[in-house]
Amino acid sequence: MAPVSESDSNNEDWMSTLPEELWDIPLTSLAIPGSHDAMSYCLDISSPLVRSESDTFRLLDGVFYCFTRPVIYRWATTQVKGIVEQLQAGIRYFDLRIAQRPYETSNDLYFTHVIYTQLTVVKTLHTVATWLSDHPKEIVILACSHFEGLSEKRHEDFIYSLKTLFGSKLCPCNADVTLRGLWSSGHQVVLSYDDQAAARHKVLWKGIPYWWANKANADELLQYLEWQKELGRPDGFFVAGLNLTADRCFIASHPQVSLKTLTMVNWECVKRWLEDQKPGADPTNLNVIAGDFVGFIPFCSLVIALNKKLLKERGP
């Protein structure tokens, strides 16, 4: 297995060090590194399955727990770096899947990916808010989704917590989303909330489209992304997911493989494709690019470097 890339270890202030020629370009036209299932590095292997899993899978998990749990953990873990390490590596888009654990007596919310995380949502986002205070020119996009088990009241309580936590850092959904505009206003957080509750709050952005190939090899993943590019980019923020996915048949037939080894085996092919991409407003250009095991592979530096292509287009 390759060592952690040194090239992703010094990107904590990459937005503030972009050339001034890029300060007035909308963030929707910049290349932004993203983390798919950003909190899966701290999954609780002993937690219940998420509510959306089928009854059949729950039965199998109950009967063959000692076999299923290590497999679930290997394939549900998409990141190995903590939230601060991801920020320092250059990640500025975070895919955050939120839920209330069944039978939970407290009001704490957790992150999910098949099972639940050890860390709670509010505690984690408090860490993000503190980091942002120390890096006042860095902007993050927090994409909150799924919300399993949340009632309408629980949504409102959670949104109140988010407003309290981030305060004036929250960027209204009609704001000027250029670096210069955000810096002048003090806004640092674009908070995407993929639920109808978002419509009731000016500081919540609607759900951000995510191109998910649902493929287990690089060739099929990249074919899907090229097909999406031909259809044209959505308005506003959107995400091209470089993450691979394996169905249960693939997992059962590859007992020695994990999502991490699958990602590494396919990385060189994905890397070559990534280096050829361009940010910008044209229909085939990309915006947020999300991946797995960020910081472990030199993903962030490659995505950030794509912004240099915008300088060439603008000329002297």
DALIN-V362801 format. One record per residue. N is the residue number from 1. SS is DSSP state (H for helix, E for strand, - for the rest). D_CENTER is the distance of its C-alpha to the mean C-alpha in whole Angstrom. Layout:
n={N | N}
ss={SS | SS}
d_center={D_CENTER | D_CENTER}
//
This chain:
n={1 | 2 | 3 | 4 | 5 | 6 | 7 | 8 | 9 | 10 | 11 | 12 | 13 | 14 | 15 | 16 | 17 | 18 | 19 | 20 | 21 | 22 | 23 | 24 | 25 | 26 | 27 | 28 | 29 | 30 | 31 | 32 | 33 | 34 | 35 | 36 | 37 | 38 | 39 | 40 | 41 | 42 | 43 | 44 | 45 | 46 | 47 | 48 | 49 | 50 | 51 | 52 | 53 | 54 | 55 | 56 | 57 | 58 | 59 | 60 | 61 | 62 | 63 | 64 | 65 | 66 | 67 | 68 | 69 | 70 | 71 | 72 | 73 | 74 | 75 | 76 | 77 | 78 | 79 | 80 | 81 | 82 | 83 | 84 | 85 | 86 | 87 | 88 | 89 | 90 | 91 | 92 | 93 | 94 | 95 | 96 | 97 | 98 | 99 | 100 | 101 | 102 | 103 | 104 | 105 | 106 | 107 | 108 | 109 | 110 | 111 | 112 | 113 | 114 | 115 | 116 | 117 | 118 | 119 | 120 | 121 | 122 | 123 | 124 | 125 | 126 | 127 | 128 | 129 | 130 | 131 | 132 | 133 | 134 | 135 | 136 | 137 | 138 | 139 | 140 | 141 | 142 | 143 | 144 | 145 | 146 | 147 | 148 | 149 | 150 | 151 | 152 | 153 | 154 | 155 | 156 | 157 | 158 | 159 | 160 | 161 | 162 | 163 | 164 | 165 | 166 | 167 | 168 | 169 | 170 | 171 | 172 | 173 | 174 | 175 | 176 | 177 | 178 | 179 | 180 | 181 | 182 | 183 | 184 | 185 | 186 | 187 | 188 | 189 | 190 | 191 | 192 | 193 | 194 | 195 | 196 | 197 | 198 | 199 | 200 | 201 | 202 | 203 | 204 | 205 | 206 | 207 | 208 | 209 | 210 | 211 | 212 | 213 | 214 | 215 | 216 | 217 | 218 | 219 | 220 | 221 | 222 | 223 | 224 | 225 | 226 | 227 | 228 | 229 | 230 | 231 | 232 | 233 | 234 | 235 | 236 | 237 | 238 | 239 | 240 | 241 | 242 | 243 | 244 | 245 | 246 | 247 | 248 | 249 | 250 | 251 | 252 | 253 | 254 | 255 | 256 | 257 | 258 | 259 | 260 | 261 | 262 | 263 | 264 | 265 | 266 | 267 | 268 | 269 | 270 | 271 | 272 | 273 | 274 | 275 | 276 | 277 | 278 | 279 | 280 | 281 | 282 | 283 | 284 | 285 | 286 | 287 | 288 | 289 | 290 | 291 | 292 | 293 | 294 | 295 | 296 | 297 | 298 | 299 | 300 | 301 | 302 | 303 | 304 | 305 | 306 | 307 | 308 | 309 | 310 | 311 | 312 | 313 | 314 | 315 | 316}
ss={- | - | - | - | - | H | H | H | - | - | - | - | - | - | - | - | - | - | - | H | H | H | - | - | - | E | H | H | H | - | - | E | E | E | E | - | - | - | - | H | H | H | E | - | - | - | - | - | E | - | - | - | - | - | H | H | H | H | H | H | H | H | H | - | H | H | H | H | H | H | H | H | H | H | H | H | - | - | - | - | - | - | H | H | H | H | H | H | H | - | - | - | E | E | E | E | E | E | E | - | - | - | - | - | - | - | - | - | - | E | E | E | - | - | E | E | E | E | E | E | H | H | H | H | H | H | H | H | H | H | H | H | H | H | - | - | - | - | - | E | E | E | E | E | E | E | E | E | - | - | - | H | H | H | H | H | H | H | H | H | H | H | H | H | H | H | H | H | H | E | - | - | - | - | - | - | - | E | H | H | H | H | H | H | H | - | - | - | E | E | E | E | E | - | - | H | H | H | H | H | - | - | - | E | E | - | - | - | E | E | E | - | - | - | - | - | - | H | H | H | H | H | H | H | H | H | H | H | H | H | H | - | - | - | - | - | - | E | E | E | E | - | - | - | - | - | - | H | H | H | H | H | H | - | - | - | - | - | H | H | H | H | H | H | H | H | H | H | H | H | H | H | H | H | H | - | - | - | E | - | - | - | - | - | - | E | - | E | E | E | E | - | - | E | - | - | E | - | H | H | H | H | H | H | H | - | - | H | H | H | H | H | H | H | - | -}
d_center={23 | 23 | 22 | 19 | 19 | 21 | 20 | 16 | 18 | 19 | 17 | 16 | 18 | 18 | 17 | 21 | 22 | 22 | 25 | 27 | 27 | 23 | 23 | 24 | 22 | 19 | 16 | 15 | 18 | 16 | 14 | 11 | 9 | 5 | 3 | 4 | 6 | 5 | 9 | 11 | 13 | 15 | 16 | 19 | 21 | 24 | 22 | 23 | 21 | 19 | 22 | 20 | 22 | 25 | 28 | 29 | 26 | 27 | 31 | 30 | 28 | 30 | 33 | 31 | 29 | 30 | 29 | 26 | 24 | 24 | 23 | 20 | 19 | 19 | 17 | 14 | 13 | 10 | 10 | 13 | 13 | 13 | 11 | 14 | 14 | 10 | 11 | 15 | 13 | 12 | 8 | 8 | 5 | 3 | 3 | 7 | 9 | 13 | 16 | 20 | 21 | 24 | 28 | 26 | 29 | 26 | 24 | 21 | 18 | 16 | 12 | 13 | 12 | 16 | 17 | 17 | 15 | 18 | 17 | 17 | 15 | 17 | 18 | 14 | 14 | 17 | 16 | 14 | 17 | 19 | 17 | 17 | 21 | 21 | 20 | 21 | 20 | 16 | 14 | 10 | 9 | 8 | 7 | 9 | 11 | 13 | 16 | 18 | 21 | 21 | 24 | 25 | 26 | 23 | 21 | 23 | 23 | 20 | 19 | 22 | 21 | 18 | 21 | 23 | 20 | 19 | 22 | 23 | 19 | 18 | 18 | 20 | 19 | 22 | 22 | 22 | 19 | 20 | 20 | 24 | 24 | 21 | 23 | 26 | 25 | 23 | 20 | 16 | 14 | 13 | 12 | 11 | 13 | 14 | 17 | 21 | 21 | 19 | 22 | 24 | 22 | 22 | 19 | 17 | 15 | 15 | 13 | 11 | 12 | 10 | 12 | 12 | 15 | 16 | 18 | 19 | 20 | 19 | 22 | 21 | 17 | 19 | 21 | 19 | 17 | 20 | 22 | 19 | 20 | 23 | 23 | 21 | 18 | 18 | 19 | 16 | 13 | 11 | 9 | 10 | 9 | 11 | 10 | 14 | 15 | 19 | 21 | 23 | 26 | 24 | 23 | 27 | 29 | 27 | 27 | 27 | 23 | 20 | 16 | 16 | 20 | 19 | 16 | 19 | 21 | 20 | 18 | 21 | 21 | 18 | 18 | 21 | 20 | 17 | 20 | 22 | 19 | 20 | 18 | 20 | 21 | 23 | 22 | 21 | 19 | 15 | 13 | 9 | 9 | 6 | 8 | 9 | 11 | 10 | 13 | 15 | 16 | 16 | 13 | 12 | 16 | 16 | 14 | 15 | 19 | 18 | 19 | 23 | 24 | 24 | 26 | 28 | 28 | 29 | 32 | 34}
//
